[in-house]
Amino acid sequence: MAGRRRWTTEEILDAAAELLRTSSADSFSVRKLATVLGTDSSSLYRHFRSKTELLRAVADRILLAATDGYRPEGDWKQRITALAWRVREAFGQQPQLAAIWGRYASSGTGSRLVMEEVLQALRASGLPDEEIPGRYHRIAILLAALIASEAGISTVTPEEHEQGMELFRVAVLGADPERFPALAHFAREVRPLGADRRAAFEEILAAQLADIEAATHPSHPGRQGRGHPKGQG
């Protein structure tokens, strides 16, 4: 009797990514994945110690895809912006995995490549070394939140979208001006969450980078009397 096929780590990740195209991280399980592969869960646990570790590895492949072919060009702001757009576009092709990245993060090679480039770019900005980890953390949270939120909206069905728009119109346009005076005043200008996501991503990221740039200016509070690190870039 022939034994069961032995799946490679990459084949397991391929199957997991495909399964996650039609299911969420909450409904995903190692048992379901094993069924798809025609094997048992124990054989998969030889490759990954837990469901979370497997999900992190799947998300990391998206980061690897985002960094594939990337070459640092331009100043530090252009480098971070270009990388951010690549990550956004990569997860946009597999939105279910964006939510996983936002929840579980990643510690694989893809994650390290993204971290390295952002940290290198921040060093090139002129920030003192002691401020860079904190600034990196803010950028990472910002990107994960924006990309996961945008991906979540992209998975909404047309029926769910129309229902949400109707609820939005009722809640906003029908707001009681006595109880919600500001909302009633701006009701016709307020836009639903899914509108202009690309422009919002660009503007929010640019604002974060502008704040970093302002922090490196000699006249910025706390910058006076402090030198910039030399020989870093």
DRENDO-1510 file (C-alpha; in Angstrom, 1 decimal, always signed):
<recs>
REC; n; res; u; v; w
REC; 1; MET; +0.0; +0.0; +0.0 .
REC; 2; ALA; +1.5; +3.3; -1.0 .
REC; 3; GLY; +2.1; +5.9; +1.7 .
REC; 4; ARG; +0.6; +9.3; +1.7 .
REC; 5; ARG; +2.4; +12.0; -0.3 .
REC; 6; ARG; +4.8; +14.2; +1.6 .
REC; 7; TRP; +4.0; +17.8; +0.9 .
REC; 8; THR; +6.8; +20.4; +0.9 .
REC; 9; THR; +6.5; +23.6; +3.0 .
REC; 10; GLU; +6.0; +25.7; -0.2 .
REC; 11; GLU; +3.2; +23.4; -1.4 .
REC; 12; ILE; +1.5; +23.6; +2.0 .
REC; 13; LEU; +1.7; +27.4; +1.9 .
REC; 14; ASP; +0.3; +27.4; -1.7 .
REC; 15; ALA; -2.7; +25.4; -0.6 .
REC; 16; ALA; -3.2; +27.5; +2.5 .
REC; 17; ALA; -3.2; +30.7; +0.5 .
REC; 18; GLU; -5.7; +29.3; -2.0 .
REC; 19; LEU; -8.0; +28.2; +0.9 .
REC; 20; LEU; -7.8; +31.6; +2.4 .
REC; 21; ARG; -9.0; +33.2; -0.8 .
REC; 22; THR; -12.4; +31.9; +0.0 .
REC; 23; SER; -12.4; +31.9; +3.8 .
REC; 24; SER; -11.3; +34.1; +6.7 .
REC; 25; ALA; -8.6; +33.5; +9.3 .
REC; 26; ASP; -11.3; +32.7; +11.9 .
REC; 27; SER; -12.8; +29.9; +9.8 .
REC; 28; PHE; -9.4; +28.6; +8.6 .
REC; 29; SER; -8.1; +25.5; +10.3 .
REC; 30; VAL; -5.2; +23.1; +9.9 .
REC; 31; ARG; -7.7; +20.3; +9.8 .
REC; 32; LYS; -9.4; +21.9; +6.8 .
REC; 33; LEU; -6.1; +22.4; +5.1 .
REC; 34; ALA; -5.1; +18.8; +5.7 .
REC; 35; THR; -8.4; +17.7; +4.2 .
REC; 36; VAL; -7.7; +19.7; +1.1 .
REC; 37; LEU; -4.2; +18.2; +0.8 .
REC; 38; GLY; -5.5; +14.7; +1.5 .
REC; 39; THR; -3.4; +14.2; +4.5 .
REC; 40; ASP; -3.7; +14.5; +8.3 .
REC; 41; SER; -3.1; +17.4; +10.6 .
REC; 42; SER; -0.1; +15.8; +12.2 .
REC; 43; SER; +1.9; +15.8; +9.0 .
REC; 44; LEU; +1.4; +19.6; +8.7 .
REC; 45; TYR; +2.5; +20.2; +12.2 .
REC; 46; ARG; +5.9; +18.8; +11.2 .
REC; 47; HIS; +6.3; +22.0; +9.2 .
REC; 48; PHE; +4.4; +24.5; +11.4 .
REC; 49; ARG; +4.0; +24.3; +15.1 .
REC; 50; SER; +0.6; +26.0; +15.2 .
REC; 51; LYS; -2.1; +27.6; +13.0 .
REC; 52; THR; -0.8; +31.0; +13.9 .
REC; 53; GLU; +2.7; +30.2; +12.7 .
REC; 54; LEU; +1.3; +28.9; +9.4 .
REC; 55; LEU; -0.8; +32.0; +8.9 .
REC; 56; ARG; +2.2; +34.2; +9.6 .
REC; 57; ALA; +4.2; +32.3; +7.0 .
REC; 58; VAL; +1.4; +32.7; +4.4 .
REC; 59; ALA; +1.3; +36.5; +5.0 .
REC; 60; ASP; +5.0; +36.7; +4.8 .
REC; 61; ARG; +4.9; +35.4; +1.3 .
REC; 62; ILE; +2.9; +38.5; +0.3 .
REC; 63; LEU; +5.7; +40.7; +1.7 .
REC; 64; LEU; +8.2; +38.7; -0.2 .
REC; 65; ALA; +6.2; +39.3; -3.4 .
REC; 66; ALA; +6.0; +43.0; -2.6 .
REC; 67; THR; +9.8; +43.3; -2.2 .
REC; 68; ASP; +10.6; +41.1; -5.2 .
REC; 69; GLY; +12.4; +43.3; -7.7 .
REC; 70; TYR; +12.3; +46.4; -5.4 .
REC; 71; ARG; +15.3; +48.7; -5.6 .
REC; 72; PRO; +15.7; +51.7; -3.4 .
REC; 73; GLU; +15.4; +54.9; -5.5 .
REC; 74; GLY; +15.1; +58.5; -4.6 .
REC; 75; ASP; +15.3; +60.1; -1.2 .
REC; 76; TRP; +14.1; +58.5; +2.1 .
REC; 77; LYS; +10.5; +59.6; +1.7 .
REC; 78; GLN; +10.3; +58.3; -1.9 .
REC; 79; ARG; +11.8; +54.9; -0.7 .
REC; 80; ILE; +9.2; +54.4; +2.0 .
REC; 81; THR; +6.4; +55.6; -0.2 .
REC; 82; ALA; +7.3; +53.3; -3.0 .
REC; 83; LEU; +7.7; +50.3; -0.7 .
REC; 84; ALA; +4.3; +51.1; +1.0 .
REC; 85; TRP; +2.5; +51.1; -2.4 .
REC; 86; ARG; +4.1; +47.8; -3.3 .
REC; 87; VAL; +2.9; +46.2; +0.0 .
REC; 88; ARG; -0.6; +47.7; -0.5 .
REC; 89; GLU; -0.8; +46.4; -4.1 .
REC; 90; ALA; +0.5; +43.0; -3.1 .
REC; 91; PHE; -2.1; +42.5; -0.4 .
REC; 92; GLY; -4.8; +44.0; -2.7 .
REC; 93; GLN; -4.4; +41.0; -4.9 .
REC; 94; GLN; -5.1; +38.7; -1.9 .
REC; 95; PRO; -7.2; +40.8; +0.5 .
REC; 96; GLN; -8.0; +37.9; +2.9 .
REC; 97; LEU; -4.3; +37.7; +3.7 .
REC; 98; ALA; -4.2; +41.5; +4.6 .
REC; 99; ALA; -6.4; +40.9; +7.6 .
REC; 100; ILE; -4.1; +38.1; +8.7 .
REC; 101; TRP; -1.1; +40.3; +8.4 .
REC; 102; GLY; -2.8; +43.0; +10.4 .
REC; 103; ARG; -3.7; +40.5; +13.1 .
REC; 104; TYR; -0.7; +38.2; +13.3 .
REC; 105; ALA; +2.1; +40.2; +11.7 .
REC; 106; SER; +5.0; +38.2; +10.3 .
REC; 107; SER; +8.6; +37.4; +11.3 .
REC; 108; GLY; +9.8; +35.8; +8.1 .
REC; 109; THR; +12.2; +36.9; +5.4 .
REC; 110; GLY; +9.6; +39.2; +3.8 .
REC; 111; SER; +8.9; +41.0; +7.0 .
REC; 112; ARG; +12.7; +41.4; +7.6 .
REC; 113; LEU; +13.2; +42.9; +4.2 .
REC; 114; VAL; +10.4; +45.4; +4.7 .
REC; 115; MET; +11.7; +46.3; +8.1 .
REC; 116; GLU; +15.3; +46.7; +6.9 .
REC; 117; GLU; +14.3; +49.0; +4.0 .
REC; 118; VAL; +12.1; +51.3; +6.2 .
REC; 119; LEU; +14.8; +51.5; +9.0 .
REC; 120; GLN; +17.5; +52.2; +6.4 .
REC; 121; ALA; +15.3; +55.0; +4.9 .
REC; 122; LEU; +14.6; +56.5; +8.3 .
REC; 123; ARG; +18.4; +56.6; +9.1 .
REC; 124; ALA; +18.8; +58.4; +5.8 .
REC; 125; SER; +16.2; +61.0; +6.9 .
REC; 126; GLY; +18.6; +62.4; +9.6 .
REC; 127; LEU; +16.6; +61.2; +12.6 .
REC; 128; PRO; +18.8; +60.3; +15.6 .
REC; 129; ASP; +19.1; +56.6; +16.1 .
REC; 130; GLU; +17.2; +56.6; +19.4 .
REC; 131; GLU; +14.1; +58.0; +17.6 .
REC; 132; ILE; +14.0; +55.6; +14.7 .
REC; 133; PRO; +12.5; +52.5; +16.3 .
REC; 134; GLY; +9.5; +54.5; +17.5 .
REC; 135; ARG; +9.0; +56.2; +14.1 .
REC; 136; TYR; +9.3; +52.8; +12.4 .
REC; 137; HIS; +6.6; +51.4; +14.8 .
REC; 138; ARG; +4.2; +54.1; +13.9 .
REC; 139; ILE; +4.7; +53.6; +10.2 .
REC; 140; ALA; +4.2; +49.8; +10.5 .
REC; 141; ILE; +1.0; +50.2; +12.5 .
REC; 142; LEU; -0.3; +52.8; +10.0 .
REC; 143; LEU; +0.4; +50.6; +7.0 .
REC; 144; ALA; -1.1; +47.5; +8.6 .
REC; 145; ALA; -4.2; +49.3; +9.7 .
REC; 146; LEU; -4.8; +51.1; +6.4 .
REC; 147; ILE; -4.1; +48.0; +4.2 .
REC; 148; ALA; -6.1; +45.6; +6.4 .
REC; 149; SER; -9.1; +48.0; +6.5 .
REC; 150; GLU; -9.0; +48.6; +2.7 .
REC; 151; ALA; -8.8; +44.9; +2.1 .
REC; 152; GLY; -11.7; +44.2; +4.3 .
REC; 153; ILE; -13.9; +46.6; +2.3 .
REC; 154; SER; -12.7; +45.0; -1.0 .
REC; 155; THR; -14.1; +41.6; +0.2 .
REC; 156; VAL; -17.7; +43.0; +0.7 .
REC; 157; THR; -20.2; +41.6; -1.8 .
REC; 158; PRO; -22.2; +43.9; -4.0 .
REC; 159; GLU; -25.4; +43.2; -2.0 .
REC; 160; GLU; -23.6; +43.9; +1.3 .
REC; 161; HIS; -22.2; +47.1; -0.2 .
REC; 162; GLU; -25.6; +48.4; -1.3 .
REC; 163; GLN; -27.1; +47.5; +2.1 .
REC; 164; GLY; -24.2; +49.4; +3.8 .
REC; 165; MET; -24.7; +52.4; +1.6 .
REC; 166; GLU; -28.4; +52.6; +2.4 .
REC; 167; LEU; -27.7; +52.3; +6.1 .
REC; 168; PHE; -25.1; +55.1; +5.7 .
REC; 169; ARG; -27.5; +57.4; +3.9 .
REC; 170; VAL; -30.2; +56.8; +6.6 .
REC; 171; ALA; -27.7; +57.3; +9.5 .
REC; 172; VAL; -26.1; +60.4; +8.0 .
REC; 173; LEU; -28.7; +62.2; +6.0 .
REC; 174; GLY; -31.3; +61.4; +8.5 .
REC; 175; ALA; -29.3; +62.5; +11.6 .
REC; 176; ASP; -31.3; +64.6; +14.1 .
REC; 177; PRO; -29.8; +68.1; +14.0 .
REC; 178; GLU; -30.6; +68.7; +17.6 .
REC; 179; ARG; -28.8; +65.6; +18.9 .
REC; 180; PHE; -26.1; +65.5; +16.1 .
REC; 181; PRO; -25.7; +69.2; +15.0 .
REC; 182; ALA; -22.2; +68.8; +13.4 .
REC; 183; LEU; -23.2; +65.6; +11.6 .
REC; 184; ALA; -26.4; +67.2; +10.2 .
REC; 185; HIS; -24.4; +70.2; +9.1 .
REC; 186; PHE; -21.8; +68.2; +7.2 .
REC; 187; ALA; -24.1; +65.3; +6.2 .
REC; 188; ARG; -24.0; +65.9; +2.4 .
REC; 189; GLU; -20.2; +66.2; +2.4 .
REC; 190; VAL; -19.4; +63.3; +4.7 .
REC; 191; ARG; -18.3; +60.3; +2.6 .
REC; 192; PRO; -18.7; +56.6; +3.3 .
REC; 193; LEU; -15.6; +54.6; +4.6 .
REC; 194; GLY; -15.0; +53.0; +1.3 .
REC; 195; ALA; -14.7; +56.1; -0.8 .
REC; 196; ASP; -11.4; +57.3; -2.2 .
REC; 197; ARG; -9.3; +54.8; -0.4 .
REC; 198; ARG; -6.3; +55.2; -2.7 .
REC; 199; ALA; -6.3; +59.0; -2.1 .
REC; 200; ALA; -6.7; +58.6; +1.6 .
REC; 201; PHE; -3.8; +56.1; +1.8 .
REC; 202; GLU; -1.6; +58.5; -0.1 .
REC; 203; GLU; -2.5; +61.5; +2.0 .
REC; 204; ILE; -2.2; +59.8; +5.4 .
REC; 205; LEU; +1.2; +58.3; +4.5 .
REC; 206; ALA; +2.4; +61.6; +3.2 .
REC; 207; ALA; +1.3; +63.3; +6.4 .
REC; 208; GLN; +3.2; +60.8; +8.5 .
REC; 209; LEU; +6.4; +61.3; +6.5 .
REC; 210; ALA; +6.0; +65.0; +6.6 .
REC; 211; ASP; +5.9; +64.8; +10.4 .
REC; 212; ILE; +9.1; +62.9; +10.4 .
REC; 213; GLU; +10.7; +65.4; +8.1 .
REC; 214; ALA; +9.6; +68.2; +10.4 .
REC; 215; ALA; +11.2; +66.4; +13.3 .
REC; 216; THR; +14.6; +66.6; +11.5 .
REC; 217; HIS; +14.5; +70.3; +10.9 .
REC; 218; PRO; +16.8; +72.3; +13.2 .
REC; 219; SER; +14.0; +74.6; +14.4 .
REC; 220; HIS; +11.8; +71.7; +15.5 .
REC; 221; PRO; +11.2; +71.6; +19.3 .
REC; 222; GLY; +13.8; +69.3; +20.8 .
REC; 223; ARG; +16.1; +69.4; +17.8 .
REC; 224; GLN; +18.1; +72.4; +19.0 .
REC; 225; GLY; +21.5; +71.6; +20.3 .
REC; 226; ARG; +21.4; +68.0; +19.1 .
REC; 227; GLY; +23.6; +66.8; +16.3 .
REC; 228; HIS; +22.6; +64.3; +13.6 .
REC; 229; PRO; +24.4; +61.0; +13.3 .
REC; 230; LYS; +27.2; +60.9; +10.8 .
REC; 231; GLY; +28.0; +58.4; +8.2 .
REC; 232; GLN; +24.5; +56.8; +8.2 .
REC; 233; GLY; +22.3; +56.2; +5.2 .
</recs>
